[in-house]
């Protein structure tokens, strides 16, 4: 009888959860290797830039190996370009999901600003990626036809809102879609890309939720006033 009970014991444990290490492995396998490599590379390039990034750290964090990275991307350079494309494509996808075609033109532009602000606040790796690539004078971006193609739909959306707003008398005349978009980017990113230096110089923590909320409120008021009064 004792032997029977002992033999039955393993089946009693059949529904028990797998050990933590096994669960983690299964979780990695549920995400395609290419996506894991991209996510790992994004964090690595954002923190260290292209020159400082290391393939061995990328593959280790992704739970993969260098052979898989070269299989999916070909080289460190190519996965870096893929990271830039993926980060920008994610931003564009969400921007173009905004339902602003039937909104009040001024509110539509402010909604776009709100989205951009919140997106960069919650994706600061994107700010770092673009800052690092700017130091390189867009050297790697220039090799990607996709990145240039991604920009035009957003400018078209802004142009439609401006045209509608001018027709209704809700917006100032002679607003340029590209200049408006760049203005929004500046209002959304400057405090993030300079957070540490400004916090040190002025002895105030610009990373706090309260400071960021107040800055967003100020930026929104500035943008709203400009869109109404620019000449």
Secondary structure, DSSP 4 states (H G I P E B T S, - for coil): -HHHHHHHHHHHTTTSPPPHHHHHHHHHHHS-HHHHHHHHHHHHHHHHHHHH--HHHHHHHHT--HHHHHHHHSSHHHHHHHHHHHHHHHHHHHHHH---TTS-HHHHHHHHHHHHHHHHHH-HHHHHHHHHHHHTTTTTGGG-HHHHHHHHHHHHHHHHHHHHHHHHT-S-SS--HHHHHHHHHHHHHHHHHTHHHHHHHHTS-TTSHHHHHHHHHHHHHHHHHHHHH--
